[in-house]
Structures are given as structure tokens and as C-alpha cells.
Amino acid sequence: MTRTPHIPLAPVREGMDWLLSCAPDPAAVQQAWDAGQLAAIPTGPHWRVAETQLSRSMRALRHLGSTPFGPVLTDIDRTLSWWLLQPSLADELDGTVGVYVHPAGWELHCPPVTHALGGRSWLAIPDGSGQLTDPAVLSAAFATSSCRTKTEATA
């Protein structure tokens, strides 16, 4: 019998604390979560957000392998995902087909790191370290042929 290796989960409390620290009003975020609602956390000083189809994100994750990356939020109902990127993002993702980088101030509606809400859950939860995805690394992951759909490959 082959044993599946134990993969430790990110420290949940630390991840929750970090996510709350990114909100202008952590108490309002916690209150929304306690009420079973998604909480709006604006992008800007702590991170930026790249949005793409969930299937593309899954392929990119396979390509990244053991390369460090940051939190990834998904919406299973809308088949979308959002990658949290360094706030100093410049033009690393410009021209990446199927990826939209939201401007500073755009609100990402987040569940807590502990469970899903409204179809949204963390594919890669915040771990409290502040680790974010390097946009150049993400761009390379999306650029691989395995991350491109037939439509993108012929464009």
C-alpha cells in the first residue's frame, strides 16, 4: 500500500490574522464572516489581484510545482480565481491572454481562510507570512502551452 505523504496546512490563525490586517476595517471583515457573509477587502497597499478562469489557474498551479506562490481565491460557481500579487505590480502580466489585473481599490470579496462561503474558497490559503505570487513567475506559468486553451493557442 502506498501512503500519501502528509502535507502540512498553512497556519490557519496566522493566515486569518494576516488577511484581517490587510483590511482597512478588520472588525467589519470579522463581523461579515461571523454573519456568514463574504467580506470586501480592497486591493492596493497590501496586494493586487489577477483574475482568470479557474481551469487556467489549476494548470498554472501544476506548472508552478514547488515554486513558492501566494494565496489563490476561487469561486467554484463562477469558475473564476484570483491570485494575490505583489502590490508593486508593474506590467508583468500585460498581454497575458485571459488574465485581468484589477486596479488598486478594487474589492475582493473573501471568505475566511477556515471555510468556503457563497461558492468561494481559498485554493491556497494565506499563511500569515505575507507571501504573494511573483507576477513574472505567474506570467511564465500562464505562458506555457499547457496553460493555454485552443482559442488562446491559435490567437
N, C-alpha and C positions, 0 to 999 in steps of 0.2 A: 504494500500500500504506500502510495506517495503522499507525503504530508505537504500541505500548503504552508509555506513559510509565514510566520507571524509578521504582519505589517503593522507597526505601531501607529495609532491615530495621533493626529496633531493634538497638542494640549488644548482641550476644548475651552476651559475657563480663560486661558491666555488669549485664545482666538476671539472669544466673545468680548473680552476687555479691550483688545486692540480695535475691533470693529466699532465698538461704542466710542472709543477715543477719536475716531475719525468723523464722528457726527458733531455738528455744531451744538446740538442739544441731546446729549446722551440719555437724559432722563425721559425725553419724549420717545426716543427709539425704544428704550426698555419698556415703556408704557405700551407702545404699539405691540411689541412682541408678547407682553403679558396678556394683552387683549386678543391674541391670536391673529394679529394683522401684520402685513409686511411693513417695514419701516423705510422711509425715504432717506437715503444718505447721499448728499451731493458730492459730485466729483470735484476735484480741484487741488487743494493743498496736500492731501494725503495720497491720492491716486487718481489716475484717469481710467477710462473704461473703453475696451474694444468689444464690439458686439458682432457676433457671427452666428451661423447656423450651428446647432448642437452637433450634428454629424461631422462638420468640419473640425470642431473642437475635439471630438473624440479621436479623429485621425491625427490631429496635431499632437495630442497627448501621447499617442503611440510613438510618434516621431521623436518627441522630446525625451522619452525614456527616462534616464536618471538625471537629466539636466534639471537644475532647480527652477521652479516656477512658482508663481504666487496663486492666490485664491481665484477660483473659477466658479461663477454662479450660473445655474441653469434654470430654464423654465421648460419643463417637460411638455406642458400643454401647447406652448407656442414654438417648441423645438428651437429655442434660442439659447445662447450662452454669452456670458460677459466675463472677460478677463480683466483683472485688476492690474494695471500697468504703472510704471514709474510716473510720478507727476511731471517730470521734466521731459516727457514725451515730445519729440520734435516731429520729424517726417518719416520715421522708420516704417510706418505702416501705410504711407501714402501709396496709392496704386495697387494695394493688395485687394484683389477682387473678392467681393463678398464680406469684407470687414469694414465696419463703420466705427470710427473713433468719436466718442461723444465729447462735446466741449466741456470745459470746466463749468461747474454749476449745474450740470445735468444730474437729475436724481435717479439713483439706482435703488429700486425697491427690493430690500433684502429681508430674508428670513433670519432668525437667529442661527448660529452655527450648529445648534443642537438638533434641529429637526426641520423638515420641509413645511412650507406654508404656501397655500394658493398655487400649487404646482411648481414652486421654486425651491431649490435646494442647492447646497454647496457641493459641487463635484470635487473641488479641492478647497477645504475649509481654511480660513485664516488661522495661522498657528500662533499668533502673538508676536512673532519675530519681526513683522513688518516686511517680510519677503514679498516682493512683487515680481511679476513677469517682465523680463527684459524684452522690450518691443522688437529689437533686432533678432533675438532668438525666436520669438513668436512668428515674426515675418518669415524667417527661414523655414520654420515648421509648416507654415501655410503654403510656402512656395514649392514644397516637394510635390512631385506628381501624385503621390498617394493622398494628398490633401486637396486635390483639385477634382471638381466634378467634370463630367464630359463637356458640359457647356463652357466651363472655365478653360478647359484644356484646349478647346478649339477657338477661343476668343483671341 
